[in-house]
Amino acid sequence: MIANYGYEDGSGFYYITIDGDVCAECEHHGCVTACPQGVYAIELDDYDDLVAVVTENARKRLRELCSPCKGQNGSGGIQRILPCTSACPRGALRHSW
């Protein structure tokens, strides 16, 4: 199951997409500890699998919370991998901003 978290405002789009099927196969859920802002948590999904989710507190604050990492994503024409994305070996996380 694909879960989309985020919003759109006058300054842009701020979305994180998590592929729950891929995430459920992960044993470590490194994205939770890799995120310096604590955006992620682990919860049971509708199929009783442990998957990463964007915390309720962070869902309306992605612009603010993710801005330090957002600057790393493509700054200076170089595509850099974000901390949470690099901690996800299976590629279950995607960002849109």
BAVEX-347548 format. One line per field, with one value per atom (N, C-alpha, C, O, CB): x, y, z; atom name; chain; residue number from 1. Coordinates in steps of 0.2 Angstrom, whole numbers, plus 5000, padded with zeros to 4 digits. Glycine has a CB too. Layout:
<rs>
c1: [X, ...]
c2: [Y, ...]
c3: [Z, ...]
atomo: [CA, ...]
cadena: [A, ...]
num: [NUM, ...]
</rs>
This chain:
<rs>
c1: [5004, 5000, 5004, 5009, 4995, 5003, 5006, 5003, 4997, 5007, 5007, 5004, 5008, 5014, 5006, 5004, 5006, 5005, 4999, 5003, 5010, 5009, 5012, 5017, 5013, 5008, 5010, 5005, 4999, 5015, 5007, 5002, 5005, 5011, 5000, 5001, 5003, 5001, 4995, 5000, 5006, 5004, 5007, 5009, 5006, 5006, 5009, 5016, 5018, 5007, 5020, 5027, 5029, 5035, 5031, 5024, 5026, 5023, 5018, 5033, 5025, 5023, 5027, 5034, 5022, 5025, 5029, 5026, 5021, 5030, 5028, 5025, 5031, 5036, 5021, 5029, 5033, 5029, 5023, 5036, 5031, 5027, 5031, 5037, 5027, 5028, 5030, 5027, 5021, 5030, 5031, 5028, 5028, 5033, 5032, 5022, 5021, 5023, 5026, 5014, 5022, 5023, 5031, 5033, 5021, 5035, 5042, 5045, 5049, 5045, 5042, 5044, 5043, 5047, 5040, 5037, 5036, 5041, 5042, 5029, 5045, 5050, 5056, 5061, 5051, 5057, 5063, 5063, 5058, 5063, 5069, 5070, 5072, 5071, 5075, 5076, 5079, 5075, 5076, 5086, 5071, 5068, 5073, 5071, 5062, 5078, 5083, 5081, 5084, 5089, 5076, 5073, 5071, 5072, 5068, 5069, 5066, 5072, 5072, 5063, 5078, 5083, 5088, 5091, 5088, 5087, 5091, 5089, 5092, 5092, 5082, 5079, 5081, 5079, 5071, 5085, 5087, 5081, 5081, 5092, 5075, 5069, 5064, 5059, 5066, 5065, 5060, 5053, 5048, 5059, 5054, 5048, 5044, 5038, 5049, 5048, 5045, 5044, 5048, 5050, 5039, 5038, 5036, 5035, 5033, 5036, 5034, 5028, 5027, 5040, 5023, 5016, 5014, 5017, 5011, 5009, 5006, 5001, 4997, 5002, 5001, 4997, 4990, 4990, 5000, 4986, 4980, 4981, 4976, 4976, 4987, 4988, 4992, 4995, 4992, 4993, 4997, 5004, 5008, 4994, 5007, 5014, 5017, 5013, 5015, 5023, 5026, 5029, 5033, 5032, 5027, 5029, 5031, 5028, 5024, 5035, 5036, 5030, 5027, 5043, 5029, 5024, 5027, 5031, 5017, 5024, 5025, 5021, 5015, 5024, 5024, 5021, 5015, 5016, 5025, 5010, 5004, 5007, 5005, 4999, 5011, 5014, 5018, 5018, 5019, 5021, 5025, 5021, 5024, 5031, 5016, 5012, 5011, 5011, 5006, 5009, 5008, 5014, 5013, 5002, 5020, 5026, 5031, 5037, 5028, 5030, 5036, 5040, 5046, 5033, 5037, 5041, 5046, 5052, 5037, 5044, 5049, 5054, 5060, 5044, 5051, 5055, 5060, 5066, 5051, 5058, 5063, 5067, 5071, 5058, 5066, 5070, 5078, 5081, 5068, 5080, 5088, 5090, 5095, 5090, 5086, 5088, 5086, 5090, 5084, 5081, 5079, 5084, 5085, 5072, 5088, 5094, 5099, 5103, 5097, 5099, 5104, 5102, 5107, 5106, 5096, 5093, 5094, 5090, 5086, 5100, 5101, 5104, 5104, 5095, 5107, 5110, 5116, 5120, 5111, 5117, 5123, 5123, 5128, 5129, 5117, 5117, 5119, 5119, 5121, 5121, 5123, 5117, 5115, 5129, 5115, 5109, 5112, 5116, 5106, 5110, 5113, 5107, 5101, 5115, 5109, 5104, 5102, 5107, 5106, 5096, 5094, 5095, 5095, 5086, 5096, 5098, 5092, 5094, 5098, 5086, 5081, 5081, 5080, 5074, 5082, 5082, 5088, 5087, 5082, 5094, 5099, 5099, 5102, 5106, 5095, 5094, 5089, 5088, 5092, 5086, 5081, 5084, 5083, 5074, 5087, 5090, 5085, 5088, 5094, 5079, 5074, 5071, 5067, 5069, 5072, 5069, 5062, 5058, 5070, 5059, 5052, 5050, 5044, 5050, 5055, 5054, 5055, 5060, 5058, 5050, 5051, 5049, 5044, 5047, 5052, 5050, 5048, 5051, 5056, 5043, 5041, 5041, 5037, 5034, 5046, 5046, 5050, 5051, 5049]
c2: [4994, 5000, 5006, 5007, 5000, 5011, 5017, 5022, 5023, 5020, 5026, 5031, 5037, 5038, 5029, 5043, 5049, 5054, 5054, 5052, 5057, 5062, 5069, 5069, 5060, 5074, 5081, 5085, 5084, 5080, 5091, 5096, 5100, 5100, 5100, 5105, 5110, 5117, 5118, 5109, 5122, 5128, 5133, 5131, 5130, 5140, 5145, 5144, 5147, 5151, 5141, 5141, 5134, 5134, 5141, 5129, 5123, 5117, 5117, 5122, 5112, 5105, 5102, 5102, 5101, 5098, 5095, 5088, 5088, 5099, 5083, 5076, 5071, 5072, 5074, 5066, 5060, 5055, 5054, 5060, 5050, 5044, 5038, 5037, 5044, 5034, 5028, 5022, 5021, 5027, 5017, 5011, 5006, 5003, 5008, 5005, 5001, 4993, 4990, 5001, 4991, 4984, 4983, 4978, 4982, 4988, 4987, 4989, 4985, 4992, 4993, 4995, 4989, 4988, 5001, 4986, 4980, 4975, 4971, 4977, 4974, 4969, 4971, 4967, 4968, 4977, 4980, 4978, 4978, 4988, 4975, 4973, 4979, 4979, 4968, 4984, 4989, 4996, 4999, 4990, 4997, 5004, 5010, 5014, 5004, 5010, 5015, 5022, 5027, 5013, 5023, 5030, 5033, 5039, 5029, 5030, 5033, 5036, 5042, 5027, 5032, 5035, 5040, 5044, 5029, 5039, 5043, 5050, 5055, 5040, 5051, 5058, 5062, 5061, 5057, 5068, 5072, 5076, 5078, 5077, 5076, 5080, 5075, 5078, 5084, 5069, 5064, 5064, 5063, 5066, 5064, 5064, 5058, 5057, 5067, 5052, 5045, 5042, 5043, 5041, 5037, 5032, 5026, 5026, 5035, 5021, 5014, 5012, 5013, 5008, 5010, 5008, 5002, 5000, 5014, 4999, 4993, 4996, 5001, 4989, 4993, 4996, 4991, 4987, 4995, 4992, 4989, 4981, 4977, 4991, 4979, 4972, 4969, 4964, 4971, 4972, 4970, 4970, 4966, 4964, 4974, 4974, 4981, 4986, 4974, 4980, 4986, 4990, 4988, 4984, 4996, 5001, 5008, 5010, 5001, 5011, 5018, 5023, 5022, 5021, 5028, 5033, 5039, 5040, 5031, 5045, 5051, 5053, 5052, 5057, 5055, 5056, 5062, 5066, 5058, 5061, 5066, 5073, 5077, 5064, 5074, 5080, 5083, 5089, 5080, 5079, 5082, 5083, 5086, 5077, 5080, 5080, 5087, 5088, 5076, 5091, 5098, 5103, 5109, 5101, 5100, 5104, 5102, 5103, 5104, 5098, 5095, 5101, 5100, 5091, 5106, 5112, 5114, 5115, 5118, 5115, 5117, 5112, 5113, 5119, 5106, 5100, 5098, 5096, 5095, 5097, 5094, 5099, 5097, 5091, 5106, 5111, 5110, 5111, 5118, 5108, 5107, 5101, 5102, 5105, 5096, 5091, 5093, 5090, 5084, 5096, 5098, 5102, 5101, 5103, 5106, 5110, 5105, 5107, 5114, 5099, 5094, 5091, 5088, 5089, 5091, 5087, 5091, 5095, 5086, 5090, 5094, 5101, 5104, 5094, 5103, 5109, 5110, 5105, 5111, 5115, 5116, 5111, 5110, 5114, 5108, 5104, 5097, 5093, 5107, 5096, 5089, 5085, 5088, 5089, 5080, 5076, 5072, 5068, 5071, 5074, 5071, 5067, 5068, 5076, 5061, 5057, 5059, 5061, 5050, 5060, 5063, 5057, 5051, 5064, 5059, 5054, 5049, 5043, 5058, 5051, 5045, 5041, 5035, 5048, 5044, 5040, 5035, 5029, 5044, 5037, 5033, 5028, 5022, 5037, 5029, 5024, 5018, 5013, 5027, 5019, 5015, 5011, 5013, 5018, 5005, 5001, 4998, 4997, 4995, 4998, 4995, 5000, 4998, 4991, 5006, 5012, 5013, 5015, 5010, 5012, 5013, 5021, 5022, 5009, 5025, 5032, 5036, 5035, 5035, 5041, 5046, 5053, 5053, 5044, 5058, 5065, 5069, 5068, 5068, 5073, 5078, 5085, 5086, 5076, 5089, 5096, 5100, 5106, 5097]
c3: [5000, 5000, 5000, 5004, 5006, 4996, 4995, 5000, 4999, 4988, 5004, 5009, 5007, 5006, 5016, 5006, 5004, 5010, 5013, 4998, 5013, 5018, 5016, 5012, 5024, 5017, 5016, 5014, 5015, 5010, 5010, 5009, 5003, 5001, 5015, 5001, 4996, 4999, 5002, 4989, 4999, 5001, 4996, 4990, 5008, 4997, 4992, 4991, 4986, 4995, 4995, 4994, 4990, 4988, 5000, 4989, 4985, 4988, 4992, 4986, 4986, 4987, 4992, 4991, 4981, 4997, 5002, 5004, 5008, 5009, 5000, 5001, 5002, 5000, 4995, 5006, 5007, 5006, 5008, 5015, 5002, 5000, 5002, 5001, 4992, 5006, 5008, 5005, 5006, 5016, 5002, 5000, 5005, 5007, 4994, 5008, 5014, 5013, 5017, 5017, 5007, 5005, 5006, 5008, 4998, 5003, 5003, 5010, 5012, 4998, 5013, 5020, 5025, 5030, 5023, 5024, 5029, 5029, 5033, 5027, 5023, 5022, 5026, 5026, 5015, 5028, 5031, 5038, 5042, 5030, 5040, 5047, 5052, 5058, 5047, 5049, 5053, 5054, 5059, 5050, 5049, 5049, 5051, 5055, 5053, 5047, 5048, 5047, 5050, 5044, 5043, 5042, 5048, 5049, 5037, 5053, 5059, 5063, 5065, 5064, 5064, 5067, 5063, 5066, 5070, 5056, 5052, 5051, 5050, 5045, 5052, 5052, 5058, 5063, 5051, 5056, 5062, 5065, 5071, 5060, 5062, 5064, 5067, 5070, 5059, 5067, 5070, 5067, 5070, 5077, 5060, 5056, 5056, 5055, 5049, 5056, 5056, 5062, 5067, 5051, 5062, 5068, 5064, 5058, 5072, 5068, 5066, 5069, 5075, 5068, 5065, 5067, 5063, 5058, 5066, 5066, 5062, 5057, 5058, 5067, 5051, 5046, 5046, 5051, 5039, 5041, 5041, 5040, 5041, 5035, 5038, 5037, 5042, 5042, 5030, 5048, 5054, 5052, 5055, 5057, 5048, 5046, 5050, 5050, 5039, 5052, 5055, 5049, 5045, 5060, 5048, 5043, 5046, 5051, 5037, 5042, 5044, 5042, 5037, 5041, 5046, 5044, 5046, 5050, 5048, 5043, 5045, 5052, 5051, 5040, 5057, 5063, 5062, 5058, 5069, 5066, 5066, 5067, 5063, 5071, 5071, 5073, 5067, 5066, 5079, 5063, 5057, 5051, 5046, 5056, 5050, 5044, 5041, 5035, 5045, 5045, 5043, 5044, 5043, 5047, 5045, 5046, 5042, 5044, 5053, 5037, 5033, 5030, 5029, 5027, 5028, 5025, 5030, 5029, 5023, 5036, 5042, 5044, 5044, 5048, 5045, 5048, 5043, 5044, 5050, 5036, 5031, 5028, 5023, 5026, 5029, 5026, 5026, 5021, 5028, 5032, 5032, 5027, 5024, 5039, 5026, 5022, 5015, 5010, 5024, 5014, 5007, 5003, 4997, 5007, 5007, 5004, 5002, 4997, 5009, 5004, 5002, 4996, 4992, 5007, 4994, 4988, 4982, 4980, 4989, 4979, 4972, 4973, 4968, 4969, 4978, 4979, 4975, 4975, 4986, 4971, 4967, 4961, 4958, 4971, 4959, 4953, 4955, 4950, 4948, 4961, 4963, 4967, 4972, 4967, 4964, 4968, 4974, 4973, 4963, 4980, 4985, 4988, 4987, 4991, 4992, 4995, 5002, 5005, 4995, 5003, 5010, 5015, 5014, 5010, 5021, 5027, 5027, 5028, 5033, 5027, 5028, 5022, 5022, 5029, 5016, 5010, 5010, 5008, 5004, 5012, 5012, 5017, 5016, 5013, 5022, 5027, 5025, 5029, 5034, 5020, 5017, 5012, 5006, 5015, 5013, 5008, 5003, 4997, 5011, 5004, 4999, 4995, 4990, 5003, 4996, 4992, 4993, 4988, 4985, 4999, 5001, 5001, 5001, 5007, 5002, 5003, 4997, 4994, 5009, 4996, 4990, 4993, 4997, 4984, 4990, 4992, 4986, 4981, 4996, 4987, 4982, 4985, 4989, 4979, 4983, 4985, 4980, 4981, 4992]
atomo: [N, CA, C, O, CB, N, CA, C, O, CB, N, CA, C, O, CB, N, CA, C, O, CB, N, CA, C, O, CB, N, CA, C, O, CB, N, CA, C, O, CB, N, CA, C, O, CB, N, CA, C, O, CB, N, CA, C, O, CB, N, CA, C, O, CB, N, CA, C, O, CB, N, CA, C, O, CB, N, CA, C, O, CB, N, CA, C, O, CB, N, CA, C, O, CB, N, CA, C, O, CB, N, CA, C, O, CB, N, CA, C, O, CB, N, CA, C, O, CB, N, CA, C, O, CB, N, CA, C, O, CB, N, CA, C, O, CB, N, CA, C, O, CB, N, CA, C, O, CB, N, CA, C, O, CB, N, CA, C, O, CB, N, CA, C, O, CB, N, CA, C, O, CB, N, CA, C, O, CB, N, CA, C, O, CB, N, CA, C, O, CB, N, CA, C, O, CB, N, CA, C, O, CB, N, CA, C, O, CB, N, CA, C, O, CB, N, CA, C, O, CB, N, CA, C, O, CB, N, CA, C, O, CB, N, CA, C, O, CB, N, CA, C, O, CB, N, CA, C, O, CB, N, CA, C, O, CB, N, CA, C, O, CB, N, CA, C, O, CB, N, CA, C, O, CB, N, CA, C, O, CB, N, CA, C, O, CB, N, CA, C, O, CB, N, CA, C, O, CB, N, CA, C, O, CB, N, CA, C, O, CB, N, CA, C, O, CB, N, CA, C, O, CB, N, CA, C, O, CB, N, CA, C, O, CB, N, CA, C, O, CB, N, CA, C, O, CB, N, CA, C, O, CB, N, CA, C, O, CB, N, CA, C, O, CB, N, CA, C, O, CB, N, CA, C, O, CB, N, CA, C, O, CB, N, CA, C, O, CB, N, CA, C, O, CB, N, CA, C, O, CB, N, CA, C, O, CB, N, CA, C, O, CB, N, CA, C, O, CB, N, CA, C, O, CB, N, CA, C, O, CB, N, CA, C, O, CB, N, CA, C, O, CB, N, CA, C, O, CB, N, CA, C, O, CB, N, CA, C, O, CB, N, CA, C, O, CB, N, CA, C, O, CB, N, CA, C, O, CB, N, CA, C, O, CB, N, CA, C, O, CB, N, CA, C, O, CB, N, CA, C, O, CB, N, CA, C, O, CB, N, CA, C, O, CB, N, CA, C, O, CB, N, CA, C, O, CB, N, CA, C, O, CB, N, CA, C, O, CB, N, CA, C, O, CB, N, CA, C, O, CB, N, CA, C, O, CB, N, CA, C, O, CB, N, CA, C, O, CB, N, CA, C, O, CB, N, CA, C, O, CB]
cadena: [A, A, A, A, A, A, A, A, A, A, A, A, A, A, A, A, A, A, A, A, A, A, A, A, A, A, A, A, A, A, A, A, A, A, A, A, A, A, A, A, A, A, A, A, A, A, A, A, A, A, A, A, A, A, A, A, A, A, A, A, A, A, A, A, A, A, A, A, A, A, A, A, A, A, A, A, A, A, A, A, A, A, A, A, A, A, A, A, A, A, A, A, A, A, A, A, A, A, A, A, A, A, A, A, A, A, A, A, A, A, A, A, A, A, A, A, A, A, A, A, A, A, A, A, A, A, A, A, A, A, A, A, A, A, A, A, A, A, A, A, A, A, A, A, A, A, A, A, A, A, A, A, A, A, A, A, A, A, A, A, A, A, A, A, A, A, A, A, A, A, A, A, A, A, A, A, A, A, A, A, A, A, A, A, A, A, A, A, A, A, A, A, A, A, A, A, A, A, A, A, A, A, A, A, A, A, A, A, A, A, A, A, A, A, A, A, A, A, A, A, A, A, A, A, A, A, A, A, A, A, A, A, A, A, A, A, A, A, A, A, A, A, A, A, A, A, A, A, A, A, A, A, A, A, A, A, A, A, A, A, A, A, A, A, A, A, A, A, A, A, A, A, A, A, A, A, A, A, A, A, A, A, A, A, A, A, A, A, A, A, A, A, A, A, A, A, A, A, A, A, A, A, A, A, A, A, A, A, A, A, A, A, A, A, A, A, A, A, A, A, A, A, A, A, A, A, A, A, A, A, A, A, A, A, A, A, A, A, A, A, A, A, A, A, A, A, A, A, A, A, A, A, A, A, A, A, A, A, A, A, A, A, A, A, A, A, A, A, A, A, A, A, A, A, A, A, A, A, A, A, A, A, A, A, A, A, A, A, A, A, A, A, A, A, A, A, A, A, A, A, A, A, A, A, A, A, A, A, A, A, A, A, A, A, A, A, A, A, A, A, A, A, A, A, A, A, A, A, A, A, A, A, A, A, A, A, A, A, A, A, A, A, A, A, A, A, A, A, A, A, A, A, A, A, A, A, A, A, A, A, A, A, A, A, A, A, A, A, A, A, A, A, A, A, A, A, A, A, A, A, A, A, A, A, A]
num: [1, 1, 1, 1, 1, 2, 2, 2, 2, 2, 3, 3, 3, 3, 3, 4, 4, 4, 4, 4, 5, 5, 5, 5, 5, 6, 6, 6, 6, 6, 7, 7, 7, 7, 7, 8, 8, 8, 8, 8, 9, 9, 9, 9, 9, 10, 10, 10, 10, 10, 11, 11, 11, 11, 11, 12, 12, 12, 12, 12, 13, 13, 13, 13, 13, 14, 14, 14, 14, 14, 15, 15, 15, 15, 15, 16, 16, 16, 16, 16, 17, 17, 17, 17, 17, 18, 18, 18, 18, 18, 19, 19, 19, 19, 19, 20, 20, 20, 20, 20, 21, 21, 21, 21, 21, 22, 22, 22, 22, 22, 23, 23, 23, 23, 23, 24, 24, 24, 24, 24, 25, 25, 25, 25, 25, 26, 26, 26, 26, 26, 27, 27, 27, 27, 27, 28, 28, 28, 28, 28, 29, 29, 29, 29, 29, 30, 30, 30, 30, 30, 31, 31, 31, 31, 31, 32, 32, 32, 32, 32, 33, 33, 33, 33, 33, 34, 34, 34, 34, 34, 35, 35, 35, 35, 35, 36, 36, 36, 36, 36, 37, 37, 37, 37, 37, 38, 38, 38, 38, 38, 39, 39, 39, 39, 39, 40, 40, 40, 40, 40, 41, 41, 41, 41, 41, 42, 42, 42, 42, 42, 43, 43, 43, 43, 43, 44, 44, 44, 44, 44, 45, 45, 45, 45, 45, 46, 46, 46, 46, 46, 47, 47, 47, 47, 47, 48, 48, 48, 48, 48, 49, 49, 49, 49, 49, 50, 50, 50, 50, 50, 51, 51, 51, 51, 51, 52, 52, 52, 52, 52, 53, 53, 53, 53, 53, 54, 54, 54, 54, 54, 55, 55, 55, 55, 55, 56, 56, 56, 56, 56, 57, 57, 57, 57, 57, 58, 58, 58, 58, 58, 59, 59, 59, 59, 59, 60, 60, 60, 60, 60, 61, 61, 61, 61, 61, 62, 62, 62, 62, 62, 63, 63, 63, 63, 63, 64, 64, 64, 64, 64, 65, 65, 65, 65, 65, 66, 66, 66, 66, 66, 67, 67, 67, 67, 67, 68, 68, 68, 68, 68, 69, 69, 69, 69, 69, 70, 70, 70, 70, 70, 71, 71, 71, 71, 71, 72, 72, 72, 72, 72, 73, 73, 73, 73, 73, 74, 74, 74, 74, 74, 75, 75, 75, 75, 75, 76, 76, 76, 76, 76, 77, 77, 77, 77, 77, 78, 78, 78, 78, 78, 79, 79, 79, 79, 79, 80, 80, 80, 80, 80, 81, 81, 81, 81, 81, 82, 82, 82, 82, 82, 83, 83, 83, 83, 83, 84, 84, 84, 84, 84, 85, 85, 85, 85, 85, 86, 86, 86, 86, 86, 87, 87, 87, 87, 87, 88, 88, 88, 88, 88, 89, 89, 89, 89, 89, 90, 90, 90, 90, 90, 91, 91, 91, 91, 91, 92, 92, 92, 92, 92, 93, 93, 93, 93, 93, 94, 94, 94, 94, 94, 95, 95, 95, 95, 95, 96, 96, 96, 96, 96, 97, 97, 97, 97, 97]
</rs>
